[in-house]
Amino acid sequence: VPRDFVFMPANTTSILQSLDKGVISALKSYSLKSTFCKAIAALGAIPLMDLGKLKIFWKGLTIPDAIKKICDS
């Protein structure tokens, strides 16, 4: 058996997965809030007049941006 594997005791999956849901939920919440705050800032003072800025913002999001957001959280 390779040393990288750890066998868990029986009937622990439901306990461990419920912990993951809380962590993942918090991460998604932080990421979404951060993204929308940046989108609102990209719009400027008159958000309804220039939606082109919002389109440019969404198209400008990259995978490195997402990785940085995860690291920040």
N, C-alpha and C positions, 0 to 999 in steps of 0.2 A: 504494500500500500504506500503510495507516495506521501511524503511528509506534509504536503500542502493541504491535504484534506483533513477535516475534523468531523467526526461523526457526532451528531447531536442525539440526545436521549429521545426516546419515543414520545410522541404527543406534545412536542414543543413548537411545532410549526405555527399553530394558531396564536400562540403567545408572542412569538417573534414577529410575525407578520403584523399584528396589531400595533407593535411599536414602530414598524416601518411606516405605517399609514400616517401617524402623527408627525413624524419627521418630514416625510414627503409633502404632506399637506402644508406644513409651515414653510417649507422651501418654496413651494408653488405660490403660496400667498405672498411671500416676500418678493419673489421674482415678478409677479404680476403687478404688484403695487409699484415697484421700482420702475418697471417698463412704462406704465401709464403715467407716472410722474414725469419721466423723461419725454414722453410723447406730448404731454401738455406743455412742457417747457419749450419743446420744438415748435409748437404752434405760435407762441408769442402772445401778444396782447389781444389780438382779434382772431380767435380760433375759427369762427364760422366763415370768415371772409377768404381765407387762403388754405384750402384743404390740400393743395399741392405740397405744402410743407409736411403735412402729415404723411402723405404717400411717400415722399422722399425719406422721411424718418423710418417708416416700416421697411422700405426696401434697403435701407442702410444697415439694418440689424444683421450681424454676422454671428457665426458660431463662436469666434473668440469673445464676442460681447457676452454671449450666453455663458461661456465658461467663466469669464470674469465675474459675472453676476452670481454664479454658484459659489465661487471662491469668497466673494464678499459676504455672503450669507453665513 
